[in-house]
Amino acid sequence: MAPNIPISIDTHKLKYQQNGEGFEGCMERISRTLADDADHHKKFFNILMDQRFLPAGRVQSAVGGTRHVTAVNCFVSRNIEDSYEGIMQSAVEAGRTMRLGGGIGFNFGTIRPRGDIIKSLDSQASGPISFMDIHDAVCRTICSAGHRRGAMMGTLPVSHPDILEFIRAKRNQHKLTGFNLSVLLSDKFMRAVENDGLFNLEFSGRIYNTIRAGGLYDEIMESTWDWAEPGAIFLDRSIDMNTLYYDGASTPTCVNPCSEQILPPFGACLLGSFNLVKYVKLGSDWYFDIGTFTDDIFVVVNAMDNVIENTIYPLPEQEIRHKSDRRMGLGITGLANALERLGMQYGMPQMVRFTEGLVQHMANIAYIASSYRARDKGSFPLFDKEKYLAGNFVKTLSPGTLRSVENHGMRNSHLISVAPTGTISLCADNISSGIEPPFSLEFERTLITFDGPQKEKVSDYAWREWGIKGRTALECSMDEHLNVLLAVQKWTDSAVSKTVNVGDHVTFDQFKNLYMKAWKGGAKGLSTYRNGGKRAGILNVLPTKEERASTIFHNNGFDNPLACTIDEQGRKTCE
């Protein structure tokens, strides 16, 4: 079914439809372009029309159309050479990537620290944060040129001598506005924090300072507590669980702007999410239609694999990289709303168990589908059967899945990733985004339009359609948020974008411990947003009566359709 509510209709039309094609025409364009044959076309078209699968915005906007943009969502920069020419080259490549609609991440840890001597110039280095300003200006320029708003992630290893300057950079809300920031936290550092030990700040084998790890950890936490940045990326976990661990060039170095993809240099990944609300059916009682879900995964894997040959790439190195691993990121959205209809409230033990089982099933079926695709089309070029099957993540899959991989190979190196899905979830009648609970049953969403910020009233899908009052983000404890993240991450070969909302009652020590729990529990990354912090959010809960909330969206449309959005916590989205 096409979007129903005015904001969904207007948003989809503005962002994804081309040449007046309408929703059905858009789905026909996508399914026709990505189909293997007539039967596959019919099946995929029906899935798209029912909104059971929501290709990410890049796919919907670019595939099969006339727009000269990429269908690939996520990119990571080259390893930045520690030279003026190398830094400028990375800025140029970032501009090319964002101009064609891609979000891009950078590891600035290869740039020498502030004050370091540049012998050839007999001068001092200005450090990586100064060069981030150049990239930030490129992002703002691309945004002002009328294209998709630029989106960047800036990361720095926790061991870099300029880490304190990096941590404090976003405390000035006018600085680095085009960036999300995350610290790459090593296992060595986290163990030093746990043991109240010392930690070296170093660059290129030289130790610049030795500090107490706990003090640096507190500095990170204080900034995140107040400003919601930097986020935390546990890079060693991604390296350990990388399915391509055996290929040195495939070692992850950085993340995309929303952190659901941890990629190697020039890494690329396309995204799409299954809309779980559409698999909740009414028989004698409400149930989850696992049979249709399973069948759809096979159809979707084949279609999304075809995106790789049906898109343009901003840089030739990105195309080479992507065609060598054929990585995709299939995720889920509408989780909270779907499970509310099934009688499970967000964060409760039963909900967490069901979620883990569902994602485990999705991962195994997606891997089987990719192996069947390899049987018919060939494995991805970097596939080494013996080494691939020995990988730490792959070994966790079911015996039947492993037999299929052993017999047929693999078409795609990675398959599972959970993105924020802000815009596509809004286009699907405002279902709950990704694996997040609703922000509120009813709220105002700040939309960034060409005419400036606009506020629109939005109501939660389950509340509006079913009259179900689910738990909101701030009604869930930090541990409940974290338990959902860990359950999903266990069966996700890439990463999970998840924000833990922190209530006013939480102490700073409890907040700090959350990140330690996430690291110990196997998370690859974590971001938080504290209610009452110094950084303002973009969603404002409306003080409305419950009886008005269920009908708020049955009125006429809005005067200002959505031009572009930021996510629920005010962070830049990569979609």
N, C-alpha and C positions, 0 to 999 in steps of 0.2 A: 504494500500500500504506500502511496505517496505521502509525504508529510502532510499533517492535518492542521496544525496550529499556525497562526499567521507568521510568527517569528521564524518558524522552521521553513515554511514555504518561501518567505522572502530571503532568508539566509542561503538556502540551497540555490535559488535562482541567481542571486548575485554572485556567489562564489564559484559555482561549479557548472552551471548551464551555459551553453554557447549558442549564439545565433538564434535565440528564441526557441530552443528545442523543447523546453518543458522537462519535467521530471522523467517521464517515460522515454522521451527522446534521448535524454542524457544516459539513462540506463541501457538503452538500445545501443548507443554509441560505444559504451564501455564493453558490454557483453559481446557485441559483434567483433570488436577489435581483438579481444582477448580469448576468443573461442577457438578450440581445436577443430571443431566441425559443427554441423548443424545441430546435432543432439546436444553437444556441450553448450552451444550458444543458447538453446532453449532453456536448459537447466539453469545456467548462470543468470540469464535474464530474469527468470522467475525468482531466483534468490534475491537479486538486486531489487526487483520491483516490490517484493515483500519486506525489504529492508532487513532480511535475516543476516546479511553480511554487508558491512559498510566499508567499502574501500576508503582508504585515507584520502584526505582532500586533494593531495597532489595527483593521485590516480584519477579521481573523478574529474578534476579540472583539465588534465592534460591528455589522457589516453584517447587516441582516435580523433582528436579535434584539431583545430587550426591554430591554437595557441602555442607559441614557441616557448614552452616551459617544460620542466622535467616532471616525470611522474614519481620520481624517487624522493622520499621525505628527508632522509637522514644522511649526512655526510660528516666525515672527519678530515681535517686538514692534513697535509703532508707533515712530516717531521720538520719543524721550522729550523732552518740553518741559522746558526748564531753569527749572522753578518747582516749588514744593512741590506744587501741585495736579497738575501734569503727572507728577511722579515717583510720587505716590500713585496716580494713574490707571493708570499702567503696572503697578504692583504688584497692583491690583485685577484688571486684565485678565489678568495672569499667573495669578492664583489661579483665575479662571474657566477659563482654558485648561487648566491642569493638573488641575483638578477633573473635567474631561471627558476626561482621558487624553492630552492633547497635550503634547509637549515644546516648549519655547519658548526662543528666543535673544534677547539684548539687546545693543545697542550703547550703552554708557554714555558714549560720547564727546561727547554733546550736553550733558552736565552740567558746569557750571563747576568749575574745580579748587579744591582745599582752600586756604583762606586768602583767596580772592577776596572782595572787598567786595560785600555786598548792600546797596545804597544805601537801599532802602525800609525796611530793618530796622536800618540802621546797625550791621551785624554781619558776621561772616565766614562764608563758605560752608564746609561740612564736606567737600565733594568727592564724587565718584561712588562711591568704595569704601564710604563710610559708608551710602549709600542702597542699595547692594547687600546690606547686612545686612538691610534691611527685606524685600527680595525673598527672601532666603535663609530668613527666618522664615516667610514665606508658604509657601514650598516645604515646609519641615518640617511645617507645620500640615496641608497637604494630604496629605502622606504619612501623618501620624498619624491622619487621618480614615478610613483604610481603603481609599482609592482606589488606583489605580495610582500608584506612587511618582513624585513630582514630578521632573522633569528640566529643567535650565536650562543655558544657555550664556551666560557673560558675556564680552563683548569690549570692548576699548578700543583706539583707534587709537594707533600707536606714537608719534605726535606729541603726544599729550595731556600736559600738564604733570604729571599725577599718575601717569604710566606706571610709575615705579619702585615706588610703593606698590602698584599693581595687580600687577606682576610678583611681588612678594614676598608677596602676600596668602595664597597657599596653602602657604607654608612652615610656617604654623601649621595643623596638620591638623584643628583644631577650628573653623576659620573658613571661612565660605562653603562648607559641606559639600554644599549643594544645587546648587552650580555646577560645571561645567567652565569653565576659563578659557582664552582664546586671545587673542593679540595680533594686531591687524590690521596687517600689515607692508606698507607701501607700496613701490612700485618705487623711489621717490625715496630712501627710507631704505636699501633694500638696495644701491642704487648707491653711496650715501654710505659704507656699510660696506665695500663692495668697493674703493673708492678711498681709504679711510682719511680721509674728509672729515668736515666738521661738519654738524650737523643741528639744526634749530630745534624746540623744544617750544613749542606755541602753542595758543591757544584763541580762537575768534571773531575771528581776524585779528590778535591781539596776541601777540607773541613774549615768552614768559616766561623762556626760557633757551636758550642755544646750547651744545651739547655735542658731544663726539666720538662719532660714530655707532658706531664699533667698541666703545667702552666700554659703551654701552647694549645693543648686540648681545650682548656677553659676559655682561652681567647677565641677559638673557633666557635665554641658553644655560646659565648656571650653575644657574638655578632649574629649568629643564627637565631638566638633567643629574641633579640630585638628587631632584626632586619630580615629574617627568613632566608638569609644567605650568609655565607656560602652553604651549598648542599654538600653532602658527603658521598664520595664514590670510593668503594672498597675495591680498588683496582686488582689487587692480588687475587681476590675471589674470582673475578672475571677471567683472569689469566689461567687460574687453576681449572676452571670449568669450561674453558674455550674448546669447542669441538675441533678446532683446527690448531690445537696446541703444538702439533708436530711441524708446523710451517712457521718459521721465524717471521716472515713478512706478514703473517696474520695475527701477531701478538697485539692485543688491544692496547691503545695508548691514550684514548680520550673518549668522550661521550658526545652524543648529539645534544641539541639544546634542551630536550626534555628528559634526557638520561635513560631512555628505554633501550638505546642501542649503544653498546660500548665497542668501539670499532678500531681497526688498525689504520695506519696512514692511508689516505685516499679511500677509506672504507665507505660503503654505501649500503642503504637498506630501504626497501619499500614496505609499506605498512597497510594493514586493514584489520577490522575487528568484527567478530561475530556479535550480533545484537541478541543477547540472551533473552530479552523480554519476548521476542518472537517465537521462542521455543517453549514457552509456558502455555500449556493448553488446558482446556476444561473438558474432562470426561465425567465420570462419576464424582471426581474431585479434581482439583488443579494438579498438574503433573508436568515434569520436564520431558520434552519429546527427544530423547537421546538418539532414537533411530534417525530422525530427520537431521539432527545435528551432525551425526556421523557421516551420513550421505553427503551433506553439504560440504564437509571438510575436503573430501576428495575432489569435488567440483571446483572449489575455491583454490586449492593448491595448484591445480592445473592452470587455472585462469591467471592467478597471480604470477606464476612462473613465466607466463608469456609477456608480462609487463616488461621484463628485462630486455626483450627484443623490440619492444614497442614504446620506447621512450628515447629522449635525448639526454645526454650527460653534459654538464657544464665543462668538464675537463676530460681529456682522453684517458688520463690515469685513473679516474673514477670508473670509467667504463671498463677498462682492463681489470681493475680490482673486482668489480661487481660480477663480471662474467666469469671470473675465476672461482668465485665461491657461491654465486647465485643465491645470496642471502635474502630471506624475507622475514617479516615479523608479523605473524598472525596473533591477534589478541582477542580480548573480550571487552564488551561494554554492556551497560545495563544490568550489571551483576546485582547491585543492591535492590533495584526495583523487581527483578525477576524472582529473587529469593524471598523478598517480602510477600509476593503473591503466593509463594509456596509455604508461607508461614514461618519463615526464618528471619529473625532480625539481625542486622549487621553486627558482626563481631562476636556473636554468640557461638559457643562451641560447635553446635550442630551446623551452623552456617559455615564456619571455617572448615569443618570436615567435608561438607558437600562441595565447597569451592575447590579444595585441594583435589578431590576425586574428579571433579569436572575438568580442571586444567590438566591433570594427569592423563585423563582420557583423550583430551584434545591433542596433547603432545604426542602420545603414542599413535593416534590415528593420522596426524599430520606427517609423522615420520614414515609410516607405512605408505601413505599417499605419495610422498616424495620418492620412496623406493620404487613404487610402481611406475612413477614418472621416469625414473632413471632407467628402468627396464625398457621403456618405449623410446626414450629420447637420449639416453646416455647420462652418466654421472657428471657432477660438476668437475672441472679440470683438476682441482686440488685434492680430489678424493683419493685416499689411500685406505682401502678396506680394513686392513689389519690394524693400522694405527687409529683410524676413526672409531672403530668398535671398542678400542681400549680407552677411549676418552672418559674422563670422570663423569661428565654429564650423560653421555650416550649409554654408559654401563648401567644407569639407573632405569632405563626403559624396560618394558616388558620382554620376556623371552620371545614372544611372537614377533614383536617389533624388531628385535635384534636379528632374528632369522630372516626376516624380510630384507633388512639392510644387507646382511651377509649374502643373500641369494641374488639381489638385484642392484645393489649399490645405492647411492643417494643423489638426487638431482639438486638438492639445496643443502648448504652446509649448516645453516641455522633456520629455524622455522617459527619460533614462539617468542613474542615480545608483547608487553602490555604498555600501550601508550595512553596519554591522558584523554584523548578522543573528545576534547571539548566541543569543537565545531560540528563534527559529524554526529555526535550524540544530541546536540541541539537540533540538528536537521532531522533527527528521528524522533521528533516531538518531545524533546528534552527528557530523554531517559537519563538515568544516573550515569555519570561519566566513568568509563573505565572500570576500575574496581573500587571506586570511591563511593561512600554513602552520599546521599543528597546533602548539599550545603544547608538547605532549608526547604521546608515544604513550599514556601513562597518567598521570593526575594526579588530585588532589583539587580539587574545585571548591567554593568557599565560596558557599553560598546564603543569602540573607537571607530568613528566614521570619518568620511572625508570632510564633514562639516563640524568635526570635533566630537568630544565624548557625549554619548546619549545614554539615558537610562531606560531600560525596558523591564516590565514586570514579567516574571517567569514563574511557573508553578511546576512542581515535581510531577513526573508522569504517573507514578503509582498513586499519588494523592488525587490527581485530577481525574484519572480514568477509573480507578478502582476504589477510591475513598480510603486507601490504606495509609496510615500515618506511620511511616518508617522512622527509624532512628537517624538523626542528622549527624553531621560530621562532629559537631561539638558535644553531642550526647554520647558519643563513643569514647571510651578511654584510650589513652595512648597505646596501652598493651593490646587492646582489641584491634586497633588500626594495624599495629605491628604484626599481630598474629595472622591477619589476612595477607599482608605483604609476604611474610615468610612462607605461608602455605602456597601462594602462587609462584614465588621465586623458585621454589624447590623443583618445579616442573617447567621452568622457563629457561631456554638455552641462551637467550639474550638477557635483557634486564627488564625491570618493572618500574614504571613511573608511578610513584605513590607519595602522596603528601599526608603526613600525620598532623591532624589539627589538634592543637594544644589549648586546653581550657585555662581559665584564669586561676583555678585552684591548684594547678601543677606547680611544684617548686622547681627551682633551678637545678638542684641536685637530681631530682627525678627526671628532668629533661635531659641532663647529661647522660644519665644511665640508659635512657632510651637508645641512644646511638651505640653504646657499648653492647646492649642486648641485640641490636640489629646486626652488628658485626659478628657477634658470637653465634647468632642464629642462621647466618648464611646469606644475608642480604648483600646485594651488589651495590646498593646505593640507598639513600634516604634523604628526603627533604621534609621540612616541618613548617608549619605556619601557626604562630601563637596569637590567639585572640588577645588583644590588648598590647601587641607589640608596637614598635614605632613605625613600621611599614603598613600603610593602609591597604586593605583589600579592595576588591571591586564589586563584591556582592554585599548588599545590605538587606538584612532581614526586614520584611515589611510587618508592621504591627497591625495586621488585619485579623478579622474574625474568621474562625474556621469555616463557617458556613459559606463565606464568600470565596474562600480559597479554591474550592472545587470547580468553580465556574468562571474563574477569572479569564481564562483563555478562550471562552466561547463568544467573545465579543468581536468587533471588527478588527482589521489589521492595524499595523503601526505606521506612523508617518515617516519614520526614519529606519529603513531596512539596514541590516547589519552589513558593514563593509569589511571589518576585520575585528578580531576579538583577542583578548588575553584571558588567561585561565582564571579559575575561581579564587586563587590566592594572589592575583595581581602579577603573576609571573608570565614572562613571554612564552607563548606556546610555539611548538614546532610544526603544528598542523596548519 
